[in-house]
């Protein structure tokens, strides 16, 4: 019989999201992106 070793499972690539934190997460745009001289902004200042 050969030698055998117990292997540990690989860790998850990303942590699972916390279901309690979903209600408090938000994104606020601080400036137009990209700037208007490059292309029309995708995100505009003041959007949530």
N, CA, C and O atoms as a CHARMM CRD file, in Angstrom:
* protein
*
  192
    1    1 UNK  N      0.83800  -1.17500   0.00000 PROA 1      0.00000
    2    1 UNK  CA     0.00000   0.00000   0.00000 PROA 1      0.00000
    3    1 UNK  C      0.88500   1.24200   0.00000 PROA 1      0.00000
    4    1 UNK  O      1.94700   1.26200   0.62200 PROA 1      0.00000
    5    2 UNK  N      0.43000   2.27900  -0.70900 PROA 2      0.00000
    6    2 UNK  CA     1.20900   3.50200  -0.79400 PROA 2      0.00000
    7    2 UNK  C      0.82700   4.49800   0.29200 PROA 2      0.00000
    8    2 UNK  O     -0.17200   4.34300   0.99500 PROA 2      0.00000
    9    3 UNK  N      1.63900   5.49700   0.39600 PROA 3      0.00000
   10    3 UNK  CA     1.34000   6.56500   1.35800 PROA 3      0.00000
   11    3 UNK  C      0.26700   7.48100   0.78000 PROA 3      0.00000
   12    3 UNK  O      0.23000   7.72300  -0.42700 PROA 3      0.00000
   13    4 UNK  N     -0.59600   7.98500   1.64200 PROA 4      0.00000
   14    4 UNK  CA    -1.60900   8.94200   1.19800 PROA 4      0.00000
   15    4 UNK  C     -1.62700  10.12200   2.15700 PROA 4      0.00000
   16    4 UNK  O     -1.35600   9.98600   3.35000 PROA 4      0.00000
   17    5 UNK  N     -1.95500  11.28200   1.60100 PROA 5      0.00000
   18    5 UNK  CA    -2.01100  12.49100   2.41400 PROA 5      0.00000
   19    5 UNK  C     -3.38700  13.12000   2.24700 PROA 5      0.00000
   20    5 UNK  O     -3.95800  13.12600   1.15700 PROA 5      0.00000
   21    6 UNK  N     -3.89800  13.64300   3.33600 PROA 6      0.00000
   22    6 UNK  CA    -5.18700  14.32500   3.28500 PROA 6      0.00000
   23    6 UNK  C     -4.96200  15.73400   2.74700 PROA 6      0.00000
   24    6 UNK  O     -4.11700  16.47000   3.25700 PROA 6      0.00000
   25    7 UNK  N     -5.71900  16.10700   1.71700 PROA 7      0.00000
   26    7 UNK  CA    -5.57000  17.45200   1.15700 PROA 7      0.00000
   27    7 UNK  C     -6.67400  18.35400   1.69900 PROA 7      0.00000
   28    7 UNK  O     -7.78000  17.90100   1.99400 PROA 7      0.00000
   29    8 UNK  N     -6.34900  19.63500   1.82200 PROA 8      0.00000
   30    8 UNK  CA    -7.34300  20.60100   2.28700 PROA 8      0.00000
   31    8 UNK  C     -8.05400  21.19500   1.07700 PROA 8      0.00000
   32    8 UNK  O     -7.44000  21.35400   0.02200 PROA 8      0.00000
   33    9 UNK  N     -9.32900  21.52400   1.20900 PROA 9      0.00000
   34    9 UNK  CA   -10.04900  22.11900   0.07500 PROA 9      0.00000
   35    9 UNK  C     -9.49900  23.50800  -0.24000 PROA 9      0.00000
   36    9 UNK  O     -9.00300  24.20800   0.64300 PROA 9      0.00000
   37   10 UNK  N     -9.59300  23.88800  -1.49600 PROA 10     0.00000
   38   10 UNK  CA    -9.11600  25.20600  -1.92500 PROA 10     0.00000
   39   10 UNK  C    -10.01400  26.29000  -1.33000 PROA 10     0.00000
   40   10 UNK  O    -11.22800  26.10500  -1.25200 PROA 10     0.00000
   41   11 UNK  N     -9.43600  27.41900  -0.90900 PROA 11     0.00000
   42   11 UNK  CA   -10.26600  28.50000  -0.36200 PROA 11     0.00000
   43   11 UNK  C    -11.12600  29.12500  -1.45800 PROA 11     0.00000
   44   11 UNK  O    -10.78100  29.08000  -2.63900 PROA 11     0.00000
   45   12 UNK  N    -12.23700  29.70100  -1.05100 PROA 12     0.00000
   46   12 UNK  CA   -13.12400  30.37300  -2.00500 PROA 12     0.00000
   47   12 UNK  C    -12.38800  31.55000  -2.62900 PROA 12     0.00000
   48   12 UNK  O    -11.58300  32.20400  -1.96500 PROA 12     0.00000
   49   13 UNK  N    -12.66200  31.82500  -3.91100 PROA 13     0.00000
   50   13 UNK  CA   -11.97800  32.91600  -4.60200 PROA 13     0.00000
   51   13 UNK  C    -12.37100  34.27000  -4.03500 PROA 13     0.00000
   52   13 UNK  O    -11.52100  35.14600  -3.87800 PROA 13     0.00000
   53   14 UNK  N    -13.63000  34.44900  -3.73000 PROA 14     0.00000
   54   14 UNK  CA   -14.11600  35.70700  -3.16600 PROA 14     0.00000
   55   14 UNK  C    -14.92800  35.40700  -1.91600 PROA 14     0.00000
   56   14 UNK  O    -15.60100  34.37800  -1.85200 PROA 14     0.00000
   57   15 UNK  N    -14.87800  36.28200  -0.92800 PROA 15     0.00000
   58   15 UNK  CA   -15.75000  36.05800   0.23600 PROA 15     0.00000
   59   15 UNK  C    -17.21100  36.23700  -0.16200 PROA 15     0.00000
   60   15 UNK  O    -17.53400  37.03900  -1.03900 PROA 15     0.00000
   61   16 UNK  N    -18.07000  35.49700   0.48000 PROA 16     0.00000
   62   16 UNK  CA   -19.49800  35.60300   0.18700 PROA 16     0.00000
   63   16 UNK  C    -20.02300  36.93900   0.69600 PROA 16     0.00000
   64   16 UNK  O    -19.61100  37.39400   1.76200 PROA 16     0.00000
   65   17 UNK  N    -20.92300  37.57300  -0.04800 PROA 17     0.00000
   66   17 UNK  CA   -21.45600  38.86100   0.40900 PROA 17     0.00000
   67   17 UNK  C    -22.27900  38.69200   1.67400 PROA 17     0.00000
   68   17 UNK  O    -22.93600  37.67000   1.87400 PROA 17     0.00000
   69   18 UNK  N    -22.23300  39.69000   2.50700 PROA 18     0.00000
   70   18 UNK  CA   -23.00400  39.68500   3.73300 PROA 18     0.00000
   71   18 UNK  C    -24.42800  40.12400   3.40900 PROA 18     0.00000
   72   18 UNK  O    -24.62300  41.25800   2.97000 PROA 18     0.00000
   73   19 UNK  N    -25.43500  39.26600   3.60800 PROA 19     0.00000
   74   19 UNK  CA   -26.80600  39.64500   3.24600 PROA 19     0.00000
   75   19 UNK  C    -27.31900  40.83200   4.05600 PROA 19     0.00000
   76   19 UNK  O    -28.21800  41.53600   3.59700 PROA 19     0.00000
   77   20 UNK  N    -26.77200  41.07300   5.25000 PROA 20     0.00000
   78   20 UNK  CA   -27.22800  42.19300   6.06800 PROA 20     0.00000
   79   20 UNK  C    -26.70800  43.52500   5.53200 PROA 20     0.00000
   80   20 UNK  O    -27.32600  44.55800   5.78800 PROA 20     0.00000
   81   21 UNK  N    -25.59100  43.53900   4.79500 PROA 21     0.00000
   82   21 UNK  CA   -24.98600  44.77700   4.33300 PROA 21     0.00000
   83   21 UNK  C    -25.54700  45.29000   3.02600 PROA 21     0.00000
   84   21 UNK  O    -25.17800  46.38600   2.60300 PROA 21     0.00000
   85   22 UNK  N    -26.42000  44.55000   2.36500 PROA 22     0.00000
   86   22 UNK  CA   -26.91700  44.96000   1.05600 PROA 22     0.00000
   87   22 UNK  C    -27.76800  46.22300   1.11700 PROA 22     0.00000
   88   22 UNK  O    -27.73600  47.02500   0.18300 PROA 22     0.00000
   89   23 UNK  N    -28.52500  46.41900   2.18800 PROA 23     0.00000
   90   23 UNK  CA   -29.40700  47.57700   2.27200 PROA 23     0.00000
   91   23 UNK  C    -28.64400  48.87400   2.50700 PROA 23     0.00000
   92   23 UNK  O    -29.12800  49.94300   2.13500 PROA 23     0.00000
   93   24 UNK  N    -27.46100  48.80300   3.11600 PROA 24     0.00000
   94   24 UNK  CA   -26.74400  50.02700   3.45500 PROA 24     0.00000
   95   24 UNK  C    -25.70400  50.41200   2.41000 PROA 24     0.00000
   96   24 UNK  O    -25.08600  51.46900   2.53800 PROA 24     0.00000
   97   25 UNK  N    -25.48900  49.60400   1.39000 PROA 25     0.00000
   98   25 UNK  CA   -24.49400  49.91600   0.36400 PROA 25     0.00000
   99   25 UNK  C    -25.06600  50.90500  -0.64200 PROA 25     0.00000
  100   25 UNK  O    -26.21200  50.76600  -1.07000 PROA 25     0.00000
  101   26 UNK  N    -24.26400  51.91300  -1.02400 PROA 26     0.00000
  102   26 UNK  CA   -24.68700  52.84300  -2.06600 PROA 26     0.00000
  103   26 UNK  C    -23.46100  53.39400  -2.76900 PROA 26     0.00000
  104   26 UNK  O    -22.34400  53.30500  -2.25900 PROA 26     0.00000
  105   27 UNK  N    -23.67800  53.95600  -3.92700 PROA 27     0.00000
  106   27 UNK  CA   -22.62000  54.55600  -4.72900 PROA 27     0.00000
  107   27 UNK  C    -23.03100  55.98100  -5.04900 PROA 27     0.00000
  108   27 UNK  O    -24.13100  56.21800  -5.54800 PROA 27     0.00000
  109   28 UNK  N    -22.15300  56.92700  -4.76400 PROA 28     0.00000
  110   28 UNK  CA   -22.40900  58.32900  -5.09300 PROA 28     0.00000
  111   28 UNK  C    -21.34000  58.78800  -6.06900 PROA 28     0.00000
  112   28 UNK  O    -20.15000  58.57900  -5.83200 PROA 28     0.00000
  113   29 UNK  N    -21.75400  59.41300  -7.16300 PROA 29     0.00000
  114   29 UNK  CA   -20.81400  59.88800  -8.17800 PROA 29     0.00000
  115   29 UNK  C    -20.33200  61.27500  -7.77800 PROA 29     0.00000
  116   29 UNK  O    -21.13900  62.18400  -7.58300 PROA 29     0.00000
  117   30 UNK  N    -19.00700  61.44100  -7.65300 PROA 30     0.00000
  118   30 UNK  CA   -18.43600  62.71100  -7.22200 PROA 30     0.00000
  119   30 UNK  C    -18.06900  63.62000  -8.38500 PROA 30     0.00000
  120   30 UNK  O    -17.99000  64.83700  -8.21800 PROA 30     0.00000
  121   31 UNK  N    -17.84500  63.05000  -9.55400 PROA 31     0.00000
  122   31 UNK  CA   -17.55300  63.86600 -10.73400 PROA 31     0.00000
  123   31 UNK  C    -17.97000  63.09700 -11.97800 PROA 31     0.00000
  124   31 UNK  O    -18.08100  61.87100 -11.94700 PROA 31     0.00000
  125   32 UNK  N    -18.20300  63.82000 -13.08000 PROA 32     0.00000
  126   32 UNK  CA   -18.60500  63.17400 -14.32900 PROA 32     0.00000
  127   32 UNK  C    -17.48500  62.25000 -14.80200 PROA 32     0.00000
  128   32 UNK  O    -16.31500  62.63300 -14.78200 PROA 32     0.00000
  129   33 UNK  N    -17.83500  61.04100 -15.22700 PROA 33     0.00000
  130   33 UNK  CA   -16.83600  60.09100 -15.71300 PROA 33     0.00000
  131   33 UNK  C    -17.33300  59.44600 -16.98200 PROA 33     0.00000
  132   33 UNK  O    -18.48200  59.00500 -17.00000 PROA 33     0.00000
  133   34 UNK  N    -16.57700  59.36000 -18.02100 PROA 34     0.00000
  134   34 UNK  CA   -15.33900  60.10100 -18.29100 PROA 34     0.00000
  135   34 UNK  C    -15.65700  61.56900 -18.54500 PROA 34     0.00000
  136   34 UNK  O    -16.82100  61.94100 -18.69300 PROA 34     0.00000
  137   35 UNK  N    -14.64300  62.38300 -18.59500 PROA 35     0.00000
  138   35 UNK  CA   -14.87200  63.81800 -18.76700 PROA 35     0.00000
  139   35 UNK  C    -15.52600  64.08600 -20.12400 PROA 35     0.00000
  140   35 UNK  O    -15.28700  63.35000 -21.08100 PROA 35     0.00000
  141   36 UNK  N    -16.34800  65.13500 -20.21200 PROA 36     0.00000
  142   36 UNK  CA   -17.09600  65.42200 -21.44600 PROA 36     0.00000
  143   36 UNK  C    -16.22200  65.64600 -22.67500 PROA 36     0.00000
  144   36 UNK  O    -16.68500  65.43100 -23.79500 PROA 36     0.00000
  145   37 UNK  N    -14.96200  66.07600 -22.49900 PROA 37     0.00000
  146   37 UNK  CA   -14.11500  66.29300 -23.67500 PROA 37     0.00000
  147   37 UNK  C    -13.62400  64.98200 -24.28300 PROA 37     0.00000
  148   37 UNK  O    -13.15200  64.97800 -25.42000 PROA 37     0.00000
  149   38 UNK  N    -13.72400  63.86200 -23.54800 PROA 38     0.00000
  150   38 UNK  CA   -13.32900  62.55200 -24.08400 PROA 38     0.00000
  151   38 UNK  C    -14.52900  61.87300 -24.74600 PROA 38     0.00000
  152   38 UNK  O    -14.43500  61.42600 -25.88900 PROA 38     0.00000
  153   39 UNK  N    -15.64700  61.79400 -24.03700 PROA 39     0.00000
  154   39 UNK  CA   -16.87400  61.18300 -24.55800 PROA 39     0.00000
  155   39 UNK  C    -18.03600  61.59600 -23.65700 PROA 39     0.00000
  156   39 UNK  O    -17.80500  62.15700 -22.58600 PROA 39     0.00000
  157   40 UNK  N    -19.27000  61.33600 -24.06100 PROA 40     0.00000
  158   40 UNK  CA   -20.39100  61.65600 -23.17000 PROA 40     0.00000
  159   40 UNK  C    -20.24500  60.89200 -21.85300 PROA 40     0.00000
  160   40 UNK  O    -19.92900  59.70300 -21.86900 PROA 40     0.00000
  161   41 UNK  N    -20.46900  61.55500 -20.71500 PROA 41     0.00000
  162   41 UNK  CA   -20.28900  60.88800 -19.42000 PROA 41     0.00000
  163   41 UNK  C    -21.22100  59.68800 -19.25300 PROA 41     0.00000
  164   41 UNK  O    -22.39800  59.74200 -19.61000 PROA 41     0.00000
  165   42 UNK  N    -20.67600  58.61900 -18.71000 PROA 42     0.00000
  166   42 UNK  CA   -21.46600  57.43400 -18.38000 PROA 42     0.00000
  167   42 UNK  C    -22.18600  57.68600 -17.05800 PROA 42     0.00000
  168   42 UNK  O    -23.36700  57.37500 -16.90500 PROA 42     0.00000
  169   43 UNK  N    -21.44700  58.25700 -16.11100 PROA 43     0.00000
  170   43 UNK  CA   -21.98800  58.60700 -14.80500 PROA 43     0.00000
  171   43 UNK  C    -21.94800  60.12300 -14.67600 PROA 43     0.00000
  172   43 UNK  O    -20.94600  60.74800 -15.02100 PROA 43     0.00000
  173   44 UNK  N    -23.01100  60.70900 -14.19000 PROA 44     0.00000
  174   44 UNK  CA   -23.05900  62.16400 -14.03500 PROA 44     0.00000
  175   44 UNK  C    -23.02600  62.53500 -12.55700 PROA 44     0.00000
  176   44 UNK  O    -23.48600  61.77900 -11.70200 PROA 44     0.00000
  177   45 UNK  N    -22.47900  63.70100 -12.27600 PROA 45     0.00000
  178   45 UNK  CA   -22.33300  64.18200 -10.90700 PROA 45     0.00000
  179   45 UNK  C    -23.69500  64.22000 -10.22100 PROA 45     0.00000
  180   45 UNK  O    -24.68200  64.68700 -10.79100 PROA 45     0.00000
  181   46 UNK  N    -23.72700  63.72200  -8.99200 PROA 46     0.00000
  182   46 UNK  CA   -24.94900  63.74600  -8.19400 PROA 46     0.00000
  183   46 UNK  C    -25.82200  62.51600  -8.34000 PROA 46     0.00000
  184   46 UNK  O    -26.78400  62.37000  -7.58600 PROA 46     0.00000
  185   47 UNK  N    -25.52900  61.61500  -9.28700 PROA 47     0.00000
  186   47 UNK  CA   -26.33500  60.40000  -9.43000 PROA 47     0.00000
  187   47 UNK  C    -26.03100  59.45000  -8.28900 PROA 47     0.00000
  188   47 UNK  O    -24.92800  59.44200  -7.74200 PROA 47     0.00000
  189   48 UNK  N    -27.02000  58.65800  -7.94300 PROA 48     0.00000
  190   48 UNK  CA   -26.82500  57.62000  -6.93100 PROA 48     0.00000
  191   48 UNK  C    -27.06000  56.28800  -7.57700 PROA 48     0.00000
  192   48 UNK  O    -26.95200  55.25400  -6.91700 PROA 48     0.00000
